Amino acid sequence: MNMVRPAGFWIRLGATLLDGLIVSTPLGLIISFLFYQDFQTNHPLNNLTLLYDLITPVLWSGYVVGKRIVGIRIVKVDGSNVTIWTMLLRIVVAGLVYVVTIGIGVIVSAIMVGVRDDKRSIHDFIAGTYVTYAKPGEMKPEEL
């Protein structure tokens, strides 16, 4: 398992913040206004951001908008592109782990990304993924 140029904590945090500012928050506010004529952010229609997080990396070679801007993407540990199953494990199952641990898992994950050589967090281990600077086509799964 040879991971190519894994991305660390700060770049991943920056990508997440950018994604929230550029996609998630505006999407939530637009949907909220269209359906409720009010800017609420705590209703079921905001699950569209969950669909965005699940589907976009599958269709866009591991990128979401924030990650694309900073030049990082999610890949499987063998270097292949993520699948919908991979993203379900990464987001939904890992999210349940974080909820059950009352947020302690999130803190442990942040520390893991900061100190581990492979920069993998709990959700990366659950899904068999990592975040890399390598662009699509830069690494071939059979070479890893």
N, C-alpha and C positions, 0 to 999 in steps of 0.2 A: 504494500500500500504506500505508494509514493505520491504525496500530495504536492501539486505544482503551485508555488507562490500563494500560500494561504493568506487571507486578509485578516487583519487583527481587529481589536476591539473598537478603536476610535473611528476607523473608516466605516465599519459596519454600523456603528451608532449614527454617524453622520448620514449614511445612506438611509437609515430608518427615519431619521428626522426629516430629511428632504422628501422622502416618500409621503410622510404624514402631511407635510406642508403643501406639497404639490398635488397629491392625489386624494388621500384619505379624507382630510378635513374638507376640502372643497366638495368632493363627492357626497359626503355626509350632509353637508349644509344644503347643497342643491336638491338632493333627494328629500330632505326634511322639508324644505320650503315648497317643493312641488306637491307633496302629498299631504302636508299638514298646515301649509301657509304660515309656518312658524319655524324658527331656527332651533329646533330641538336636536339633540345629538344622541338621545338614548332610546331609540325605537328599533324595531326589527328590520326595517329597511336598510339600516346601516350595515347589515350583513353583506351588502354588496361589496364592501371593502374586503371582507373575508373571501368572497369569490374572486376578487381582483388578486389577492395574495395567493390564492390557490392556483388559479388558471394562468395568470400572466407569465410566471416563470416557465411553465410547461410550453407555452406557445412562443416564448421569446428567449430561448436558450439559457434559462436560469436568471434572466434579468427581470427586475421590476424597475420603475422609473428612477427611483432613488439610487439603486445599485448601478443602473446604466450610467447615470450622471457621474458617479465617482469611479466607475470602471471596475466594478466587482460583480461576480455572479455566483449563483448556487449551482453546484454540480454534485453528482454522486461520487463516492470515494474512488470509484474506478475511472472517473473522468468523463463518464457519459452524462447526457442531459437528464434532468429530473423528469419524473412522470407525475401524473395526477396522484397516484398512490404515494409516491415519495413526499409530495407536498402535503397530502392529508396527514401523513405521519408527522411531518415536520411542524405543521401548524396546529392541527386539531389535537392529536395525541399528546404532543409536547405541551400544548396549552393546558390540557387537563392535568398533566403532571405539575405544571407551575401553579395551578389553582389548588390542587390537593396539598402541595407543600406550603401553601399560604404565602407564595412569593419568594420563599427561600431558594427555590430552584432557579429563579431568575438571577438572583445574586450569585449563586454558585456558577451558573452559566457565564455570566459576565467575567467572573474571575478566571474560569477555564479559558475563555477566549483570550484573556490578557496574559496568561502565564504558560499555557501549553504551546509546544512547538508547532503542532498542527492547527492551532487556533480553533478547535472544534468545541462547541457547547453541547449541552444536554440534548437540545433538539436536533443537532447535527448527528449525534450518536444514535438517537431514536430512529432517524430517517436514513442514516447511512450517507450523509452529505457533508460537504464543507463549502466554504466560501473562498473563492480564488480571484486573483487578478487576471488569470489566463483567459484570453478571448476564445470564442468558439473556433474550433479548428486548430488552435495552438497546441492542444494536447490530444493525443490519440489514446483512447482507453486501452488498446492492446499494448502500448508502450509503458503503461503504468504498472 
